[in-house]
C-alpha cells in the first residue's frame, strides 16, 4: 500500500478510495515543508522522516508519497507550502535527510514531482519551457542530490511537459538522466492521472501507472505486446521494478512498531519550534514578560490554519489552537475575533471590539494569515496579499497600541503593508497540529527562535522574477528568468525585498570571525570560521556559505548558496565551524559538452547570516581544470588569443605573429582588438590559409 504523507500519514479509511476523496485515518499532522525547511536542520528532518516511517509502518503502508522538492519559482504557485525552498541545495539536502529517515524504518518514499512542476493551473497539459542549463542547475539539482545520496525507493513523475515532451513519456528525463546518469535503481510511478499514452510511458521508463484505468490499462499493455508495439523485455523491466518494490518493502509481521501518537505530537511541537522564524523584534517586544498584559486578536487564533490543502491534508490526532493554549497559560488574557475568515470585507463590530481590547492592554498578539481556500493543491494564487480585512485591522490596531506583534499562518510569502507600524512579526507558516503550543513557547521565550527563511519575501508581486509571465499561457510556461530564481534574481537586479532568503532573528546575538579557506585533496575546499554567542541566552545560528564565481566567462548569478550549518551555542560560547565544499560547488552546467564544468580562476567565499547579510568573505584561486583552454575558431577574439602565451608558437608558424606585432603597440589598437574576431584577420592583411593553419595548430 502507498499513501500520501509529506507532512503526516494520509491513509484512506476506505480502501476503494483511489483518489483520496474521503476521510483518512487519524494521524499526527506535522509542520509543512515550507516551515521545516526554515529549520535548515538535517538531523531534525531525518527524525521527522523516522516519525513518518513509524506511522506508515504501523498502518501497513509500504510507500509514503513524499517529500515534494520542487523549486519555489513564484510565490503565486498554489503548492509552495508543500515544497522546501527556492534554492536547490536546501531542497536537496533536507529532502535527502527526510528520505533517509523514512527509509530507515523500511518504508519507501516517492520523491516528487519529477520534474519542473512549478505551477498548478493546467498542470496536466502545460509545458515548462527552459534551456538545459537552467533545468540542470535549478530544477533537477535537488532531485539529483536526493537520488544519489538517499536512494529513494520511487520517484513520482509529474503531470507537465518539459519543452513540449510530456514527462511521463520523456525517455531523456526518465531513463537517460535519471537511470543512466544518476544510476537510479528504484521504481518510477506516475502522478495520479499523468499518463496519456501507457505504452509510450513504459518505453520511456515509467514503471507504474497510478491509479490506473482498471481493465483498459491491462488491455493496452497486452495488445501492445501482442502487436509488437511493446517488446516483452521492456514490459519485464517495469514488472521487475514493481516486484522488487513489493519484495523490499513488504511488511514483516514479526516487526513490532512502537507507534505513540502522543510522542509524535510532542515531536511535531518541537519541529515547529525549531523552524519558526522571527522576522521583526523592534525594541525587544518579544519574548513576552510576566508583567505584560496581553490581548489576543484574530479568528486564526481560535481556528488556526495548520496544514495544507489537497493531497497533504491529514485527519489530525490532536490540534492545540493558540487560543486554547493561552487560556491555560495566561488566565488574564483578553480575546477578540477581529475579523472573519469568510470573505475579505471588514465587519465593523468585530473590528471595533478588537480596537477596544487593544486600548486596554500593553501588547497585542494578532493572528493573521491566508484561509485554506486561497492556497491549495490544484490551483495557483492570484495575489500574495493577506485578506484586506486583516490588513486593515492590523493598521487600525497599530494606531491605538504601539506594541503590536503579528503571528502569520500562511503557506508561502505574503506582503506586509503594515510592517513599519508593528513591533514584531513571527512567521509560523502552517505549523502542524501542535501550532498552539509551539507558537506560545516562542512568544513567551520558552524556546529561542532559530528558523530562517528558505524563500525570499518580496515587497510586491511586481518585484518577482516571474511577474507578468507566470500562468499567462495555458499551454506553455516560459521560464524567461532562467537561472535567476529567488535571491539570485534580487541580487542580480539589485531589487530590495521585504525579507531576504536565509533571514531570521534570535533572542540572542551572534558574531562571526576568523574565516579560513583551505584547498583539500580530491578537489574539495574546506571553509572554517568561528561563531560566538554574544547575547545573554543560549541559541542556535544558521550560517550560510555562498560562492561567487569570478572565473567563468558565462552568465551567472552574483552568488549561490553552496553550504549551510546550524550551530547551537550557550551564552558567551564560541565554536569553530567547518564545512567542506565539493567540486560541484564551483561548477556550472555546460550544454555544449553535456557536463559540469569548473573553470580555473578566482572564486569568493562569502559567509552570511542571510543572503543579504554577509559577515565574512575571502577569495581563492582554483586550478582544477586540466582542459580549460577554449577551442579556437574563426569567431575567437584577438584579445583572447593574445592573452594565451601557449598560442605563441601557433601564431609564429602560421605567420599571424607579424600581424599581431603590427597591431599591438598602439593603445587604441589594443582596445580595438578586444572586439575583433579572428575571421577579420583577412581584412587586416592576413590570408585565409594563414587563419586556417593557425586554428589547426592552436587546437592540437
ZAMARGU-4260 file (C-alpha; in steps of 0.2 Angstrom, whole numbers, plus 5000, padded with zeros to 4 digits):
<rodrens>
0) 5000/5000/5000 | 5006/5018/4996 | 4998/5034/5003 | 5000/5052/5004 | 5011/5059/5018
5) 5023/5073/5016 | 5018/5081/5032 | 5008/5067/5040 | 5000/5050/5036 | 4985/5051/5025
10) 4980/5033/5023 | 4962/5032/5016 | 4950/5023/5028 | 4940/5017/5013 | 4952/5005/5003
15) 4942/5008/4987 | 4946/5027/4988 | 4960/5028/4975 | 4958/5047/4973 | 4959/5051/4992
20) 4942/5060/4992 | 4936/5053/5008 | 4941/5054/5027 | 4958/5047/5031 | 4964/5038/5047
25) 4969/5048/5062 | 4987/5053/5062 | 4998/5067/5068 | 4999/5082/5057 | 5017/5088/5056
30) 5023/5106/5050 | 5023/5108/5031 | 5039/5108/5022 | 5039/5127/5020 | 5041/5128/5039
35) 5053/5113/5042 | 5064/5119/5028 | 5066/5135/5038 | 5075/5124/5052 | 5090/5121/5040
40) 5092/5106/5051 | 5096/5090/5043 | 5096/5080/5059 | 5078/5086/5063 | 5072/5082/5045
45) 5079/5064/5047 | 5070/5062/5064 | 5054/5069/5055 | 5056/5056/5042 | 5058/5042/5055
50) 5042/5048/5064 | 5033/5047/5047 | 5040/5030/5043 | 5034/5023/5060 | 5017/5030/5057
55) 5017/5022/5040 | 5023/5005/5046 | 5010/5004/5060 | 4997/5007/5047 | 5003/4994/5035
60) 5009/5007/5022 | 5024/5002/5012 | 5027/5018/5002 | 5025/5036/5008 | 5021/5049/4994
65) 5034/5062/4998 | 5043/5073/5000 | 5040/5087/4987 | 5056/5095/4982 | 5051/5107/4968
70) 5058/5124/4967 | 5048/5139/4973 | 5049/5149/4957 | 5034/5160/4960 | 5026/5165/4977
75) 5009/5163/4967 | 5012/5144/4965 | 4997/5136/4974 | 5008/5121/4981 | 5023/5131/4988
80) 5018/5126/5006 | 5022/5108/5001 | 5039/5112/4995 | 5055/5116/5004 | 5064/5131/4996
85) 5068/5142/4981 | 5086/5135/4982 | 5090/5118/4976 | 5104/5115/4989 | 5092/5117/5003
90) 5078/5106/4995 | 5091/5093/4990 | 5100/5092/5007 | 5084/5092/5018 | 5075/5081/5006
95) 5089/5068/5007 | 5088/5069/5026 | 5069/5066/5026 | 5071/5051/5014 | 5085/5043/5024
100) 5074/5045/5040 | 5058/5037/5032 | 5068/5023/5023 | 5077/5019/5039 | 5061/5012/5045
105) 5060/5000/5030 | 5046/5011/5022 | 5049/5018/5005 | 5046/5036/4999 | 5041/5043/4982
110) 5051/5058/4978 | 5040/5071/4969 | 5036/5079/4957 | 5049/5075/4944 | 5052/5087/4936
115) 5049/5106/4933 | 5032/5105/4941 | 5031/5124/4947 | 5013/5129/4944 | 4996/5121/4947
120) 4985/5129/4934 | 4984/5117/4918 | 4996/5106/4927 | 4991/5091/4917 | 4995/5099/4900
125) 5006/5114/4902 | 5024/5113/4896 | 5038/5120/4906 | 5050/5128/4893 | 5068/5132/4898
130) 5086/5130/4892 | 5095/5114/4898 | 5107/5124/4910 | 5093/5131/4919 | 5084/5114/4920
135) 5100/5106/4927 | 5106/5119/4939 | 5090/5124/4947 | 5076/5112/4943 | 5085/5095/4943
140) 5098/5098/4955 | 5088/5094/4971 | 5082/5078/4963 | 5100/5073/4958 | 5105/5076/4976
145) 5092/5065/4984 | 5094/5051/4971 | 5112/5050/4973 | 5113/5052/4992 | 5097/5045/4999
150) 5092/5032/4986 | 5073/5034/4986 | 5063/5019/4983 | 5052/5028/4970 | 5051/5044/4960
155) 5034/5051/4955 | 5033/5058/4938 | 5024/5075/4937 | 5010/5079/4925 | 5018/5093/4915
160) 5029/5093/4900 | 5047/5099/4898 | 5050/5109/4882 | 5035/5100/4874 | 5039/5082/4879
165) 5026/5075/4891 | 5036/5069/4907 | 5028/5053/4908 | 5034/5049/4890 | 5051/5058/4891
170) 5064/5044/4889 | 5078/5058/4890 | 5071/5063/4908 | 5066/5046/4915 | 5080/5035/4908
175) 5095/5044/4901 | 5096/5057/4915 | 5088/5048/4930 | 5094/5030/4927 | 5109/5031/4915
180) 5117/5047/4923 | 5111/5047/4941 | 5111/5027/4942 | 5093/5027/4950 | 5088/5009/4954
185) 5071/5012/4960 | 5053/5012/4953 | 5046/5027/4943 | 5027/5029/4946 | 5016/5042/4938
190) 5006/5056/4947 | 4988/5052/4948 | 4982/5053/4930 | 4998/5059/4922 | 4999/5045/4909
195) 4992/5050/4892 | 4999/5035/4882 | 5003/5019/4893 | 5014/5011/4880 | 5024/5026/4876
200) 5026/5029/4895 | 5033/5011/4898 | 5045/5013/4884 | 5051/5029/4891 | 5055/5022/4908
205) 5039/5023/4918 | 5035/5008/4928 | 5019/5011/4937 | 5003/5020/4931 | 4993/5027/4945
210) 4979/5025/4949 | 4977/5015/4933 | 4962/5013/4922 | 4957/4996/4928 | 4955/4983/4914
215) 4958/4995/4900 | 4976/4998/4906 | 4979/4979/4906 | 4972/4978/4889 | 4983/4992/4882
220) 4999/4983/4888 | 4993/4965/4882 | 4988/4972/4865 | 5004/4982/4863 | 5015/4966/4867
225) 5005/4955/4855 | 5005/4968/4841 | 5024/4971/4843 | 5022/4989/4848 | 5030/4985/4865
230) 5044/4972/4867 | 5041/4960/4881 | 5058/4964/4888 | 5053/4982/4890 | 5037/4976/4900
235) 5048/4964/4910 | 5059/4979/4916 | 5044/4988/4923 | 5037/4972/4931 | 5053/4968/4939
240) 5054/4985/4947 | 5036/4984/4954 | 5040/4966/4961 | 5057/4972/4968 | 5047/4987/4977
245) 5035/4974/4984 | 5049/4962/4990 | 5059/4976/4998 | 5046/4985/5007 | 5034/4970/5012
250) 5028/4971/5030 | 5037/4960/5042 | 5023/4953/5054 | 5036/4950/5067 | 5042/4968/5067
255) 5033/4977/5082 | 5030/4995/5079 | 5032/5007/5094 | 5019/5020/5087 | 5015/5033/5100
260) 5004/5047/5094 | 5007/5057/5110 | 5026/5056/5107 | 5023/5060/5089 | 5013/5075/5094
265) 5027/5081/5105 | 5039/5079/5091 | 5028/5090/5080 | 5028/5103/5093 | 5047/5103/5094
270) 5049/5103/5075 | 5038/5118/5074 | 5048/5127/5087 | 5064/5124/5079 | 5058/5130/5062
275) 5048/5146/5066 | 5055/5162/5060 | 5056/5179/5070 | 5055/5192/5056 | 5054/5208/5067
280) 5058/5211/5085 | 5059/5230/5087 | 5063/5236/5105 | 5063/5218/5110 | 5044/5217/5111
285) 5047/5198/5112 | 5048/5187/5122 | 5033/5192/5132 | 5036/5197/5150 | 5026/5191/5165
290) 5021/5209/5169 | 5014/5211/5151 | 4995/5212/5149 | 4992/5203/5133 | 4977/5204/5121
295) 4975/5191/5108 | 4966/5196/5091 | 4961/5185/5076 | 4950/5171/5071 | 4965/5161/5066
300) 4970/5160/5085 | 4954/5150/5088 | 4953/5141/5071 | 4971/5140/5066 | 4977/5135/5048
305) 4990/5122/5052 | 4991/5111/5037 | 4990/5112/5018 | 4975/5108/5007 | 4973/5094/4994
310) 4983/5078/4995 | 4993/5083/5010 | 4978/5085/5021 | 4979/5075/5037 | 4965/5069/5049
315) 4974/5077/5064 | 4976/5067/5080 | 4976/5082/5092 | 4975/5100/5087 | 4981/5113/5100
320) 4975/5130/5095 | 4984/5146/5100 | 4968/5152/5109 | 4966/5136/5119 | 4984/5136/5125
325) 4984/5155/5130 | 4968/5150/5140 | 4979/5138/5150 | 4995/5148/5152 | 4988/5166/5155
330) 4971/5166/5163 | 4971/5185/5162 | 4972/5186/5143 | 4959/5195/5133 | 4952/5189/5116
335) 4943/5197/5101 | 4940/5189/5085 | 4943/5205/5075 | 4939/5198/5058 | 4931/5184/5049
340) 4939/5171/5038 | 4924/5170/5027 | 4926/5184/5014 | 4938/5199/5015 | 4926/5213/5020
345) 4928/5222/5037 | 4915/5219/5049 | 4914/5234/5060 | 4908/5226/5075 | 4922/5213/5076
350) 4935/5227/5071 | 4928/5239/5085 | 4929/5225/5098 | 4947/5222/5094 | 4952/5240/5094
355) 4944/5242/5111 | 4954/5227/5118 | 4970/5235/5111 | 4967/5251/5121 | 4967/5241/5137
360) 4982/5230/5136 | 5001/5234/5133 | 5004/5221/5120 | 4993/5214/5106 | 4996/5197/5098
365) 4987/5197/5081 | 4985/5180/5072 | 4984/5184/5053 | 4986/5173/5038 | 4978/5166/5022
370) 4962/5155/5023 | 4964/5137/5015 | 4953/5142/5000 | 4966/5154/4995 | 4981/5142/4993
375) 4979/5123/4990 | 4985/5110/4978 | 4975/5111/4961 | 4976/5130/4958 | 4988/5144/4959
380) 4985/5161/4968 | 4982/5177/4960 | 4989/5188/4974 | 5001/5187/4989 | 4992/5199/5000
385) 4983/5195/5016 | 4964/5197/5015 | 4960/5216/5016 | 4950/5215/5032 | 4966/5208/5041
390) 4977/5221/5034 | 4965/5235/5038 | 4963/5228/5056 | 4982/5227/5059 | 4984/5245/5053
395) 4970/5251/5065 | 4977/5242/5080 | 4994/5250/5077 | 4986/5267/5079 | 4979/5263/5096
400) 4993/5252/5103 | 5012/5254/5099 | 5016/5236/5104 | 5008/5225/5090 | 5015/5208/5086
405) 5009/5199/5071 | 5009/5180/5070 | 5007/5173/5052 | 4999/5157/5047 | 5002/5155/5028
410) 5009/5143/5015 | 5021/5155/5007 | 5027/5173/5005 | 5015/5187/5009 | 5016/5206/5008
415) 5016/5216/5024 | 5010/5234/5020 | 5009/5237/5039 | 5027/5231/5043 | 5033/5248/5049
420) 5018/5250/5061 | 5021/5234/5071 | 5035/5230/5083 | 5035/5211/5080 | 5032/5198/5067
425) 5033/5179/5069 | 5031/5168/5054 | 5024/5151/5058 | 5019/5145/5041 | 5007/5130/5043
430) 5014/5123/5059 | 5005/5107/5061 | 4993/5101/5075 | 5004/5107/5089 | 5003/5125/5082
435) 4996/5132/5098 | 5010/5126/5110 | 5024/5129/5098 | 5018/5147/5095 | 5016/5152/5113
440) 5033/5144/5118 | 5041/5156/5105 | 5031/5171/5110 | 5035/5168/5129 | 5053/5164/5127
445) 5052/5146/5132 | 5061/5142/5116 | 5073/5154/5107 | 5068/5156/5089 | 5081/5149/5077
450) 5072/5147/5060 | 5077/5157/5044 | 5068/5159/5028 | 5071/5146/5014 | 5062/5158/5002
455) 5063/5177/4999 | 5049/5188/5004 | 5046/5202/4990 | 5039/5219/4994 | 5027/5217/4980
460) 5022/5203/4967 | 5028/5216/4954 | 5046/5213/4960 | 5046/5195/4957 | 5056/5187/4943
465) 5041/5179/4935 | 5029/5194/4936 | 5019/5196/4920 | 5024/5178/4913 | 5018/5166/4927
470) 5002/5157/4922 | 4998/5168/4907 | 4999/5155/4894 | 4988/5139/4896 | 5000/5128/4886
475) 5017/5135/4889 | 5025/5141/4905 | 5040/5151/4899 | 5055/5151/4911 | 5061/5168/4904
480) 5071/5172/4921 | 5082/5157/4918 | 5094/5154/4932 | 5088/5169/4941 | 5075/5162/4954
485) 5073/5169/4971 | 5088/5178/4979 | 5098/5175/4963 | 5086/5187/4954 | 5085/5200/4968
490) 5104/5200/4969 | 5107/5202/4951 | 5094/5216/4948 | 5098/5224/4965 | 5079/5224/4969
495) 5075/5227/4988 | 5065/5214/4997 | 5054/5213/5012 | 5064/5199/5020 | 5079/5191/5011
500) 5082/5172/5009 | 5091/5165/5024 | 5084/5179/5036 | 5079/5176/5054 | 5081/5184/5071
505) 5085/5176/5088 | 5083/5182/5106 | 5102/5182/5107 | 5116/5189/5095 | 5130/5180/5086
510) 5147/5186/5080 | 5157/5178/5065 | 5176/5179/5064 | 5192/5171/5058 | 5187/5164/5041
515) 5200/5152/5034 | 5200/5143/5017 | 5210/5128/5013 | 5211/5118/4997 | 5210/5099/5000
520) 5214/5084/4990 | 5201/5077/4978 | 5196/5094/4973 | 5187/5100/4989 | 5188/5116/4998
525) 5187/5117/5017 | 5179/5133/5024 | 5182/5136/5043 | 5176/5151/5054 | 5171/5154/5071
530) 5154/5159/5078 | 5151/5167/5096 | 5135/5169/5105 | 5137/5187/5111 | 5120/5188/5119
535) 5113/5183/5136 | 5104/5167/5132 | 5108/5150/5123 | 5103/5150/5105 | 5105/5142/5088
540) 5113/5151/5072 | 5111/5145/5054 | 5127/5150/5045 | 5126/5151/5026 | 5141/5148/5014
545) 5139/5156/4997 | 5151/5155/4982 | 5154/5169/4969 | 5161/5163/4953 | 5174/5176/4946
550) 5182/5164/4934 | 5170/5159/4921 | 5165/5170/4906 | 5147/5165/4907 | 5131/5172/4913
555) 5130/5168/4931 | 5121/5173/4947 | 5130/5185/4959 | 5132/5172/4972 | 5124/5155/4976
560) 5122/5145/4992 | 5134/5131/4992 | 5133/5125/5011 | 5124/5128/5027 | 5125/5123/5045
565) 5116/5125/5061 | 5126/5128/5077 | 5120/5128/5095 | 5129/5140/5107 | 5127/5144/5125
570) 5130/5162/5131 | 5147/5168/5128 | 5152/5151/5119 | 5162/5151/5103 | 5163/5136/5091
575) 5173/5134/5075 | 5163/5128/5061 | 5170/5118/5047 | 5161/5115/5030 | 5168/5105/5015
580) 5163/5111/4998 | 5165/5099/4984 | 5170/5102/4965 | 5151/5103/4961 | 5150/5119/4972
585) 5161/5128/4960 | 5153/5120/4944 | 5141/5126/4931 | 5132/5115/4918 | 5140/5117/4900
590) 5126/5112/4887 | 5139/5111/4873 | 5149/5097/4882 | 5134/5090/4892 | 5145/5091/4908
595) 5148/5100/4924 | 5162/5112/4921 | 5174/5120/4933 | 5185/5135/4926 | 5202/5139/4933
600) 5202/5156/4941 | 5196/5166/4956 | 5181/5162/4967 | 5175/5171/4983 | 5168/5163/4998
605) 5155/5173/5007 | 5149/5168/5025 | 5132/5176/5028 | 5118/5177/5042 | 5107/5178/5026
610) 5109/5181/5008 | 5109/5200/5011 | 5120/5200/5027 | 5137/5194/5023 | 5148/5194/5038
615) 5165/5187/5031 | 5172/5184/5014 | 5188/5179/5006 | 5194/5173/4989 | 5204/5158/4982
620) 5211/5153/4966 | 5207/5136/4959 | 5217/5127/4946 | 5207/5111/4945 | 5203/5110/4926
625) 5215/5101/4915 | 5206/5106/4899 | 5202/5124/4902 | 5208/5130/4885 | 5194/5135/4875
630) 5193/5129/4857 | 5200/5142/4844 | 5189/5146/4829 | 5185/5160/4817 | 5175/5169/4830
635) 5188/5169/4844 | 5193/5187/4848 | 5211/5193/4845 | 5211/5199/4864 | 5208/5181/4870
640) 5222/5174/4858 | 5235/5187/4864 | 5231/5183/4882 | 5236/5165/4879 | 5255/5163/4880
645) 5253/5145/4874 | 5247/5151/4857 | 5264/5160/4853 | 5271/5145/4843 | 5255/5143/4833
650) 5255/5162/4829 | 5273/5161/4823 | 5271/5145/4812 | 5255/5152/4804 | 5263/5169/4801
655) 5250/5178/4811 | 5263/5184/4824 | 5269/5198/4812 | 5251/5205/4810 | 5249/5204/4829
660) 5265/5213/4831 | 5260/5227/4820 | 5243/5230/4829 | 5248/5228/4847 | 5260/5243/4850
665) 5246/5256/4850 | 5234/5258/4865 | 5220/5262/4853 | 5223/5246/4843 | 5224/5235/4859
670) 5207/5241/4863 | 5201/5238/4846 | 5207/5220/4847 | 5195/5217/4861 | 5181/5216/4849
675) 5189/5210/4833 | 5187/5191/4829 | 5200/5180/4821 | 5190/5179/4804 | 5193/5198/4802
680) 5212/5195/4801 | 5209/5193/4782 | 5203/5211/4782 | 5218/5217/4791 | 5230/5208/4778
685) 5232/5190/4783 | 5227/5176/4771 | 5213/5164/4773 | 5226/5150/4773 | 5235/5158/4787
690) 5220/5159/4798 | 5215/5140/4794 | 5233/5135/4798 | 5233/5144/4815 | 5216/5137/4820
695) 5223/5119/4816 | 5239/5122/4826 | 5230/5131/4841 | 5218/5116/4844 | 5231/5102/4843
</rodrens>
